[in-house]
Amino acid sequence: MERYKEIERTIIKTYRAHLWAPFVKALKEFQLLMPGDSVCVCISGGKDSMLLAKLFQELKRHSDFDFEVKYLVMNPGYNEENIRLIQQNLELMQIPAMIRNTDIFEVAYAQTKTPCYLCAKMRRGALYKLAKEIGCNKIALGHHYDDVIETTLMNMLNNGSFQTMLPKLHSENYEGMELIRPLYYIREKDIVRWVRYNELKFLNCACKFTEGIDKSKDLTGSKRYDTKQLIQSLLQYNPFVEKNIFKAPFNVNADKILGYKLKNKEISFLDDYDKIKQKEE
């Protein structure tokens, strides 16, 4: 059996319950894909987006309705070694992705302050623009279950806000475009298991700002890394803490919160406080 077919087989056979099933569940539960959609699967070169591409290939083969899927690598300015690795993996896994070069790294890292926010914003904008140019109405990103719980906790601890990473959202700047996250129910540890089982090698961190730093050894100070470590320590307090953080945004009790925002409008519990008391009386 050809190598890429062996890799595909592990997705729908060996790790079906941990990869294929939660992928399909998220698509159905959150209505991420509709007949006639044209989806741009955005490939960064990392394990998550490469798996996402393979899942969409399988879905295209077995779907009971028609949709279009295209595969895009938006190169923000990776070095030659990283681009070569991406190309090798695309060939190995038989993913027909187009590569589009940009100067995002060059522009973002010319800034005097930490460039991460600007880089992320520019990359997201470039993805929307490129996806629309190739005729897509949706872009699929490889954010998974662990990204969701980390983002939820990071917002609480660092921003003082309760908000999470949504499974889909409409673009504010590109009319008719929507972002979807089909790996929403997939655990990172299961992606890692799939990668190791198939002896695959993907990009880890290709950030130009941190070139030369071994990210596996020196991630101290990264908010996401610190949050990962915090979650691991919390598991000693409660083995269900990851599940509970993930469930919390599904189970918000509006009667027990002080305030929230809806369509940029701030709403306080005081707005209806006396009205509720009168009704009770």
N, C-alpha and C positions, 0 to 999 in steps of 0.2 A: 504493500500500500504506500502511495506517495506520502511524503512527510506532511504536507498541508492537510491531507485527508485524515491522517492520524490525529493531528491537532484538533480538527473539526469534530472528530469522533469523540474525543474526550469531553467536549462541551456538551454534546447531546446524550452521551452515555455515562462515562465515568463520573462527571460532575454535573449531571443533569439536574439533580435536586438542589444544588447550591449555586448554579450559574444560569442554566436555561430556564428552569421553572420560575425563579424570582424575577428574571428578565421579562418573561411573558406576563407574569402577575402584575408588574408595574405598568406595562403597556395597557393592559385591560383595565386595571383599577383606576388609573389616572387618565384614561382615554388619551394616551400620548400619540397614538397613530390612527389616522382615519383614511378611508379609501380616497385615492387620488392625491395623497400627500407626496411631496418630494422632499426627502430628508437628506440633509448634509451631515454625514458622520464626521466629526472633527477629530483628527488624529494628531496627538501631540508627540507620539513616539513612546509614551510610557505604557505600562502594562494595562492600565484601565481602558484607555482609548483603543488599544489594539484588540483587547477582548471585545469591546463594544462593536468594533468593525466586524469581527468574526460572528458575533451574535446576530447582527443585521444581515449578514450573508446567509446564515441559516434561516432566518425569518423570511427572507425574500424567497427562498426555495420552497418553504412550507406554508406560507401565508395563504389564507382562504379569501383574501381580497387584494386588489391591485394597488401598489404604491411604488414609488421610485426612490432609489437610494443612490447617493453619490458619496465618494470618500475623498476627504480633503485634508492635506497636511499644510497648515499655514506656518511657514518657516519664518520665525521672527528675527532670525539672524544666528542660527545655530552654527557652531564651528563644523569644519569638514568631517571630523570624526563622528559627530552626532548625526549629521545628515546621512553619512554612509551607513550607520547602524540602522537608521529608519528605513532607508532604501532596501537594505538586506532583509529586514523583517517583512517589509511589504512583499518582496519577491518570494521569500520563504513561505509566507502565509497566503500567498495568492490574493492579495488585496489590491484591486485596481485603483489606487489613489492618485490623485493629481497633487503636485507640490507647487505651492505658490510662495514666492519669496517676498519678504517685506523688510523694512529697515527699522522695525520696532525697537529692537535692542539698542541700536545705535542712537535713536532719538531719546528713548527713555533713560538710558544710562549716561546721557550727556548732561542730565540734570544734577545739580549740586546736592540735593537732598536724596534720601532713600527713594529709589526709582520704582519700587515694587508696585505701588498703587497705580502709577501712571502706566507701567508696562501692562498690568492686568487689564486696565481699562482700554488701552489701545488694542490689545490682542482680541478682546471681546468685540470691539467695534470692527476690527478687520475681518473677523469670522463672519459677522452678520453681513458685511459688505460683499465678501467673496461668495458667501452662500447665495445671496440674492442674485449676484451676477451669473451664477451657473443655474439659476432657475429653481432654487429650493425655497420652500416656505417654512421649513423647520430646520434647526440645527440641533444635533444630538451631542451632548457632552458626557464624559465618562465619570461623573461624580457618583460615588457609591454610598452605601449605608453609613460607613464610618465617617465620611466627609460630612454627612448630614448631622450626626450627633456632635461632631467636633465643632461645626459651625454654630449650632444651637448653643452649646456651652460657651464658646468664644464670645458670642454676642452678649450673653448674660454677664460674663466675668470681665470683659474688656470694654463693652459699650453701654452696659446698663440697660440693655433692651432684650425683650423676648421675641426673637424672630428666628426662623429656620431657613434652610435651603429648600425651596419649593421644587416639586417634581416637574413643573412646567410653568412658564410665564411668558407673557407677550412682550415683545420688544417695544420700548418706549420711543426709540428713534427710527426704527425700520418698520413701517406699516406692513401688516400682513405676515410678519416674521414671528416665529415662536421658538423658544428654547425648551428642549425636553431633556430629562435625565433618566434614561431607561435602566440604569444600574442602581436605582434608588433602594432596592431591597437586597442587593448583593453585598456580602461582607468582604472587606479587604483581605482577610485571612484566606478566604476561599479563592480569591483571584491569585494570591501568592502561591497557594497549593497547586493551582492549575499551571502556573508559570514554571514552578519547580518540577512538576511531574513531566512536563514536556521539554524540560531543559532549555528554556527560552531565555533570552537576554534582551531587556528593553532599556530605554533611557530611564535613569533615576532622577537626576536633577540636571537639566541642561541650561539653567539660568546663567547668563553671561556674567551677572554681578557676583556670582559665587564660584566661578570657574577656578579650579585649583584647590577648592575646599572639598575634602572627603565628607560628603553629606551623611554617610552612614556613621561617621565618628563625631562630627562636629555640627550638631543642629541646635545646640543650646542657645536659647534666645529667640528661636523661632516660635511664634505664638502657637502655630498648629502642632509643632512637635511637643511643646510644653503641655498642650492640651491633651495630646495622646498619652503622655506620661501621667497626667493627672487622672485621666479616665482609668488607666491601668491600676493606679493606686486605689481608686474608688471601688474597684471590683472586690477588694479585700473587705470593704465595708458592706457591700451588697453585690452579689454576683449577677443581679439583674439590672444593674445601673445603666448599662448601655441600652438595653431594651426600654427602660423607663424614660431615658432622655429622648429616645427616638419617638416614643408614644406620646410624650407630653404635648407637642404641638397639635396632635390629633384630638386632644382631650382638655382643651382650655375651658374653664368654667368662668364665663363672663360675669357671673354674680360675685365672684371672689377676687376680682382684680381691681386695681385702683384707676386704671385708665388704659386706653389703647388708641391707635390711629386707624382710621378707615378712609381710604382715598385722600390721604394727606390732611384729614380733619381730625383734630384731637378730641377725644371723648372721655369725660371723667365719670367716675362712679357717682359723683355728686349731682350730675345732670338729672338723673332720675331717682335720686335717693328719697326725696320726700314723696314723690308720686308712688313709689313702691310701698312706702309706709301707709299711705292713705288707702291703697288697695287692700293691704292686709287688714286694716281696721274695718 
